[in-house]
Amino acid sequence: MDLVYLPYDVLVEILHGLPVKSLIRFRCVSKSWNSLITSPAFINFNLTRSHSDSNKLIVRYVDVTPHVERYKLIHEDDNDNNVSSSSEQTQDLKLPLRSSRSYFQLVGSANGLFCLYEGNRFIVWNPCIRKFITLPNPSVTAEFSCYPAFGFDSRTNDYKVVRIAYRSFTGFEGAKPPLVEVYSVSEGSWRVTSGGDSYPPKITMSDWPQQAASLNGAVYFVANDWGDARNLIVLSFDLGDEVFRLISLPNGKFRLHADARVFTSEFKGLLSLICYESWRYSYCIWVMEEYGIVDSWTKQFNIDLNMEEWKVLGFWKNDHVLVQKIQSGGLMLFSYDHVTLQLKNLGFCKSTGCSYADKYVENLVLLDKPNDVVSKEESEQEEEVKVKRFDSSIQLKISAFTFLSSILFLVYARYFCVAILKY
């Protein structure tokens, strides 16, 4: 069956307006459609569009029974004005691989891609299109400790995994700098960089678990400065020029050994700090309004929930704060409006804690990559999927034919009406 002919520009414009799920299905219509949808230019444009209308939230938590990690997708309804509960839709996301331990550790996320690891095993996963790649084992061994990070390098349009492998304690003068290894998704290989040469002296990572924030082409850790100041400091690694830099925190606000924990994050596209003051069960949010300018650190607001079981996870929809509350049998997830001080219930999980919650970005990244190696059981499932795709290919072409016929009819009808009015 021949499809209705449409000019290439019109076809591209139509496909740009479709959701990712439809684009995945329409790849089966023809080779030319598949080539278009999997092209880097189309994937990049789709990602830009997804950033502008993302209204979904992805949550990672560890289930109580069995003790495994789970990912849940929440789609909030903006028309629901009930602040005590929401009418969002939820969807469980299945991990592509099983951990040999209880669960993977989450390195970080960027543009809807997630990086997971256990030991030396790293995985980059796109849950939207159910595709993943398993990275080869790193070549650098960490003799002391290792800190991974994941981010997007906008200058090269590439996703990168960073391993900072420490060979000794770096809190004193003359200590051996760490080795830095970077994996490029586009190149498909690890590479030891000279980034360790730029590692500042007397700097160590903070004592508490953290996920490096990723924005502006760099990843950001909270670190300890063992110099004269004895302050906490932000340690950044630029994914483009692959060098370390230090960013001072608000002067005198964050000392070493103080009873507070600080985490890097992103707030309205800016580098931000989430500071937990445990002595009063309170959080404060700081934002660097001019990148690299210490004096531009501005305290935005406090979150005084005054209860130990509350925890701030991050930000959503610019102004809203994602918080969890531990209670009997699991946890409740809330969206907190710091202006109106209202909480909106986003759901309940049978978990002892949620380690990650952030906006979910639908995208086609990794669609142009070959399928990774999977287990025998997963291979059989993939074969079943292929059979179903083959059986439904004719139906897809009929659907595409009907869809394009409708679009073409509307286009011609519009021009006809315009011509009548002019006449």
Secondary structure, 3 states (H helix, E strand, C coil): CCCCCCCHHHHHHHHHCCCHHHHHHHCCCCHHHHHHHCCHHHHHHHHHHHHHCCCEEEEEEEECCCCCEEEEEEECCCCCCCCCCCCCEEEEECCCCCCCCCCCEEEEEECCEEEEEECCEEEEEECCCCEEEECCCCCCCCCCEEEEEEEEECCCCEEEEEEEEECCCCCCCCCCCCEEEEEECCCCEEEEECHHHHCCCCEEECCCCCCCEEECCEEEEEEEECCCCCEEEEEEEECCCCCEEEEECCCCCCECCCCEEEEEEEECCEEEEEEEECCCCEEEEEEECCCCCHHHEEEEEEECCCCCCEEEEEEECCCEEEEEEEECCEEEEEEEECCCCEEEEEEEECEEEEEEEEEECCCCCCCCCCCCCCCHHHHHHHHHHHHHHHHCHHHHHHHHHHHHHHHHHHHHHHHHHHHHHHC
